[in-house]
Amino acid sequence: MEFDLQHWQDLLLSYATTLGVKLLAAIAFWVVGRWLIGVAERAVRNSLERQKVDPTVLRYIGGVLSVTLNILLVIGILGYFGVQTTTFAALIAAAGVAIGMAWSGLLANFAAGAFLIVLRPFKVNDFVTVGGITGTVKEIGLFATTLNTPDNVLTLVGNNKIFGDTIQNFSANAFRRVELKAQLAGSADHRAAITLLQQRLAAIPHVLTSPAPDVAILEFNLVGPVLAVRPYCHNDDYWQVYFDTQALIREALVEAGFPSPQPSQAVYVHNAG
């Protein structure tokens, strides 16, 4: 049988042309599909914003919608290339089982994220301690929550770790108590020190008058009595009040002439004679 080179060239050119057209069409479908997904996400987000949906719920729904629509877009493109979508769906299900067994922790994070959205122990912009990390909540994602720590470090904490650990929400209540200590010398008049600090605390900006600051003897050590100094303030003013109170303790006691607290030890010597 004589080899027909022209026939094979025409056949190859035909297949290449068909494949090229399909590739260009697939690219066009991807570009247009991504644009439509963006339009759908913006429409859903604007609709939910008009209904004043919480930003935390809004971002979570946006993430789920984006992942779902992108998966559907990929399945549609594969179907255009002749891949049976039912077979592909079965493969996805089988792969999902395998991935679920291998990535059980990731799926646990996903489930915990759903519980965080439903139970809402905190929301975006709350100042919290979760999973051993303290910071401001920037986003509650599908698998992890993003925090900005006080030293401006972006930190991601797995949702499962958050949900399985202690959650402290410092923004939930209207005010906080600043807890500090003031060491007095053993010879100091603790009543005068308490009165002085109570008067001076009231003059610090952002310190609340109700509830009033607490100043009382907390404990004793070898140096002398230790005073608990506890003013109350709004959450946003916590650190400023903290530092102002530290400075006030030092300045007020020194200016009033209180003795400097120093460790002391009594030594008794007995002569043998």
C-alpha positions as CSV (number, residue, x, y, z in Angstrom):
1,M,0.0,0.0,0.0
2,E,1.5,3.3,-1.0
3,F,1.9,5.8,1.8
4,D,-0.2,8.9,1.0
5,L,1.7,11.8,2.6
6,Q,-0.7,14.4,1.5
7,H,-3.7,12.6,3.0
8,W,-2.0,12.4,6.4
9,Q,-0.9,16.0,6.2
10,D,-4.5,17.1,5.4
11,L,-5.8,14.9,8.3
12,L,-3.2,16.3,10.7
13,L,-4.0,19.8,9.7
14,S,-7.7,19.1,10.1
15,Y,-7.2,17.8,13.7
16,A,-4.9,20.6,14.5
17,T,-7.4,23.2,13.2
18,T,-10.2,21.6,15.2
19,L,-8.2,21.4,18.3
20,G,-7.0,25.0,17.9
21,V,-10.5,26.3,17.5
22,K,-11.6,24.4,20.6
23,L,-8.7,25.7,22.6
24,L,-9.5,29.3,21.5
25,A,-13.2,28.7,22.3
26,A,-12.2,27.3,25.7
27,I,-10.1,30.3,26.5
28,A,-12.9,32.6,25.4
29,F,-15.3,30.6,27.6
30,W,-13.0,30.9,30.5
31,V,-12.5,34.7,30.1
32,V,-16.3,35.3,29.6
33,G,-17.1,32.8,32.4
34,R,-14.8,34.5,34.8
35,W,-16.3,37.9,33.9
36,L,-19.8,36.6,34.5
37,I,-18.7,35.1,37.8
38,G,-17.4,38.5,38.8
39,V,-20.7,40.1,37.8
40,A,-22.7,37.5,39.8
41,E,-20.5,37.9,42.9
42,R,-20.8,41.7,42.8
43,A,-24.6,41.4,42.3
44,V,-24.9,39.1,45.3
45,R,-22.6,41.2,47.4
46,N,-24.5,44.4,46.5
47,S,-27.8,42.7,47.2
48,L,-26.7,41.5,50.6
49,E,-25.1,44.9,51.5
50,R,-28.4,46.6,50.8
51,Q,-30.0,44.2,53.2
52,K,-27.3,45.2,55.8
53,V,-26.0,41.6,56.1
54,D,-23.1,41.3,58.5
55,P,-19.7,41.7,56.7
56,T,-18.5,38.3,58.2
57,V,-21.4,36.4,56.7
58,L,-21.1,38.4,53.4
59,R,-17.5,37.4,52.9
60,Y,-18.2,33.8,53.7
61,I,-21.1,33.6,51.3
62,G,-18.9,35.3,48.6
63,G,-16.2,32.7,49.1
64,V,-18.6,29.7,48.8
65,L,-20.2,31.3,45.7
66,S,-16.9,31.9,44.0
67,V,-15.6,28.3,44.5
68,T,-18.9,26.8,43.4
69,L,-19.2,28.9,40.2
70,N,-15.6,28.3,39.2
71,I,-16.1,24.5,39.6
72,L,-19.2,24.7,37.3
73,L,-17.2,26.7,34.8
74,V,-14.4,24.1,34.6
75,I,-17.0,21.3,34.3
76,G,-18.6,23.2,31.4
77,I,-15.4,23.7,29.6
78,L,-14.4,20.1,29.9
79,G,-17.9,19.1,28.6
80,Y,-17.2,21.3,25.6
81,F,-14.1,19.2,24.9
82,G,-16.2,16.1,24.9
83,V,-15.4,14.9,28.4
84,Q,-18.5,13.3,29.9
85,T,-19.6,15.4,32.8
86,T,-21.2,12.5,34.6
87,T,-18.0,10.6,34.5
88,F,-16.2,13.8,35.6
89,A,-18.7,14.2,38.5
90,A,-18.0,10.6,39.6
91,L,-14.3,11.2,39.5
92,I,-14.8,14.4,41.6
93,A,-16.8,12.4,44.1
94,A,-14.2,9.7,44.3
95,A,-11.4,12.2,44.5
96,G,-13.4,14.0,47.2
97,V,-13.5,10.9,49.3
98,A,-9.8,10.3,48.9
99,I,-9.0,14.0,49.5
100,G,-11.4,14.0,52.5
101,M,-9.5,11.1,54.1
102,A,-6.1,12.7,53.4
103,W,-7.2,16.2,54.2
104,S,-9.5,15.6,57.1
105,G,-8.0,18.5,59.0
106,L,-8.8,20.9,56.1
107,L,-12.4,19.7,56.0
108,A,-12.6,20.1,59.8
109,N,-11.5,23.7,59.3
110,F,-14.3,24.2,56.7
111,A,-16.9,22.8,59.1
112,A,-15.6,24.9,61.9
113,G,-15.8,28.0,59.7
114,A,-19.5,27.3,59.1
115,F,-20.1,27.0,62.9
116,L,-18.2,30.3,63.4
117,I,-20.5,32.0,60.9
118,V,-23.7,30.5,62.5
119,L,-22.8,31.0,66.2
120,R,-20.9,34.2,65.6
121,P,-18.6,34.4,68.7
122,F,-16.8,37.3,66.9
123,K,-17.1,39.2,63.7
124,V,-14.8,41.2,61.4
125,N,-13.0,44.1,63.1
126,D,-13.4,42.6,66.6
127,F,-10.3,42.4,68.8
128,V,-9.9,38.8,70.0
129,T,-7.7,36.1,71.2
130,V,-8.2,32.9,69.3
131,G,-6.0,29.8,68.9
132,G,-3.4,31.5,71.1
133,I,-3.2,34.6,68.8
134,T,-4.3,38.1,69.8
135,G,-5.3,40.5,67.1
136,T,-8.0,42.3,65.0
137,V,-10.2,40.0,62.9
138,K,-9.8,40.9,59.2
139,E,-11.6,38.0,57.6
140,I,-13.3,34.8,58.5
141,G,-12.5,32.5,55.5
142,L,-13.6,29.1,54.4
143,F,-10.7,27.3,56.2
144,A,-8.9,30.0,58.2
145,T,-9.5,33.3,60.0
146,T,-7.1,36.2,59.3
147,L,-5.9,38.4,62.1
148,N,-3.8,41.5,62.3
149,T,-1.7,41.3,65.5
150,P,-1.0,44.5,67.5
151,D,2.6,44.5,66.0
152,N,1.0,44.5,62.5
153,V,1.7,40.9,61.5
154,L,-0.9,39.3,59.3
155,T,-1.7,35.9,60.9
156,L,-3.9,33.0,59.7
157,V,-5.4,30.7,62.2
158,G,-7.2,27.4,61.2
159,N,-10.9,27.6,62.0
160,N,-10.9,24.2,63.6
161,K,-8.2,25.3,66.1
162,I,-10.2,28.4,66.9
163,F,-13.5,26.5,67.4
164,G,-11.8,23.9,69.6
165,D,-10.0,26.4,71.8
166,T,-10.9,29.2,74.1
167,I,-12.2,32.4,72.4
168,Q,-11.8,35.8,74.0
169,N,-13.7,38.7,72.4
170,F,-12.4,42.0,73.9
171,S,-14.8,44.0,71.7
172,A,-18.0,42.3,72.8
173,N,-18.5,44.5,75.9
174,A,-18.5,48.3,76.0
175,F,-15.6,48.7,78.3
176,R,-12.6,46.9,79.8
177,R,-10.6,47.0,83.1
178,V,-6.9,47.8,83.0
179,E,-5.2,45.7,85.6
180,L,-1.9,47.1,87.1
181,K,0.0,46.9,90.3
182,A,1.8,49.5,92.5
183,Q,4.5,48.3,94.9
184,L,4.8,50.3,98.1
185,A,7.6,50.2,100.7
186,G,6.8,48.6,104.0
187,S,7.0,51.9,105.8
188,A,4.6,53.7,103.4
189,D,1.2,54.9,104.4
190,H,-1.0,52.7,102.2
191,R,-4.2,54.6,102.9
192,A,-2.6,57.9,101.7
193,A,-1.3,56.1,98.6
194,I,-4.7,54.7,97.8
195,T,-6.4,58.0,98.2
196,L,-3.8,59.7,96.1
197,L,-4.0,57.2,93.2
198,Q,-7.8,57.3,93.2
199,Q,-7.8,61.1,92.9
200,R,-5.1,61.1,90.2
201,L,-6.7,58.3,88.2
202,A,-9.9,60.3,87.7
203,A,-7.8,63.0,85.9
204,I,-6.5,60.6,83.2
205,P,-8.2,61.1,79.8
206,H,-10.6,58.3,78.8
207,V,-10.8,56.7,82.3
208,L,-14.5,56.1,83.1
209,T,-16.1,57.5,86.2
210,S,-18.7,54.7,86.2
211,P,-17.5,52.1,87.2
212,A,-15.0,54.0,89.3
213,P,-11.3,53.0,89.3
214,D,-10.4,50.4,91.9
215,V,-7.4,50.9,94.1
216,A,-6.9,48.5,97.1
217,I,-4.3,46.3,98.7
218,L,-3.9,43.2,96.5
219,E,-1.1,41.3,98.4
220,F,2.0,41.6,100.5
221,N,5.6,40.6,99.8
222,L,9.0,41.1,101.4
223,V,9.1,44.7,100.1
224,G,5.7,45.8,101.4
225,P,2.1,46.0,100.3
226,V,1.2,45.7,96.7
227,L,-1.8,47.8,95.5
228,A,-4.1,46.8,92.7
229,V,-4.7,49.8,90.4
230,R,-7.6,49.1,88.1
231,P,-9.2,51.9,86.0
232,Y,-12.0,51.2,83.5
233,C,-12.0,52.5,79.9
234,H,-13.5,52.0,76.5
235,N,-12.0,49.2,74.4
236,D,-10.5,51.6,71.9
237,D,-8.7,53.5,74.6
238,Y,-7.3,50.5,76.5
239,W,-3.6,50.8,75.6
240,Q,-3.5,54.5,76.0
241,V,-5.0,54.3,79.5
242,Y,-2.7,51.4,80.3
243,F,0.5,53.4,79.5
244,D,-0.9,56.6,81.1
245,T,-1.7,54.7,84.3
246,Q,1.8,53.2,84.5
247,A,3.3,56.7,84.2
248,L,0.9,58.1,86.8
249,I,1.8,55.4,89.4
250,R,5.4,56.3,89.2
251,E,5.0,60.1,89.1
252,A,2.3,60.4,91.7
253,L,4.1,58.4,94.4
254,V,7.5,60.0,93.8
255,E,6.0,63.6,93.8
256,A,4.1,62.8,97.0
257,G,7.4,61.7,98.7
258,F,6.6,58.1,99.3
259,P,9.6,56.0,100.2
260,S,11.2,54.0,97.4
261,P,10.3,50.3,97.7
262,Q,13.4,48.3,98.3
263,P,13.9,44.7,99.4
264,S,15.1,44.6,103.0
265,Q,16.3,41.8,105.2
266,A,16.9,41.8,109.0
267,V,20.0,40.1,110.2
268,Y,20.5,39.3,113.9
269,V,23.9,38.5,115.3
270,H,24.3,36.8,118.6
271,N,27.6,36.6,120.4
272,A,28.6,33.3,121.8
273,G,29.6,34.8,125.2
